[in-house]
């Protein structure tokens, strides 16, 4: 994806590759883009990139929901014990 290549080039030698670094970069970039710009990026993706993008979204969303569910279950257990 062109955006990822540009980011890597911009931060070459400065990234440690930690999750925190990557999250900060992603959030900073997303703050600067509006809906139309985001949709334009999606439209420019190849079919493989789009499939990967959607797969990643699904996996991360499922992880988040499972974590929420686990945390809620643990909190409920703690209330009753």
N, C-alpha and C positions, 0 to 999 in steps of 0.2 A: 504494500500500500504506500502510495506516494507520501502521505503525511508521516507515516512511521519512519520512512527513509529520511525525510527532512529533519525529523526530531533527533534521530540518531546522529545525523551529521552535525546538527547544532550543538548537541551535548557530548560529542565524542571526547573521551578522555576525562569527562567531568562526572559521569554517572558511575555509581557503585553498583547499580543494578538491584538495589534493595527495593522491597515492596513500597516502602515509604517514599523513596525517590520517584518511583514510577507513578504512584498515586498523586503526588504533588504536581508532576508534569502534566498528567492527564487532566486533573481538575483545573489547572491553570489554563490549559488550552481550551477546555470546554466552556470555561467562563467567558471566553472571548468570542465564541461562535453562537450565532443565532440558529433558530430552527431551519431556516432555508439553507444556510451554509452547511449544516449537518446533513440535511437531506441531499444536497448536492454532492457531498462526499460519498454518501451511500450510492447514489446513482452512478458515480464514476467507478465503483468497485467492479472487479471482474466477478463472474459467477462463483468462482472458488473463494474469493475474498468475502463475498456476501454470505456464502454458506458458513464460512468460518466465523464471521461476525455474529451471525444468528446463533450458531452453536455455542459460542462463548457466552453470549447473553443468556441463553437458556441454562447452561451449566452454572454460571455465577448466580443467576436468580434462584435456581433450585437450591444451591448451597446456602444462600441467604435465608430462604424460607425454612430449610431444615434446621439451620442454626437457631432461628427464632423459635421454632417449634420445640427444639431441645431445651433452650433456655426457659421457655414458658413451663415445660414439664418439670424442670429442676426447681423452678421457683414454687410451683404448686406442691412438689414433694416437701420442700423446706417449710412451707406453711403448715403442713399437716403433721410434721414430725417435731 
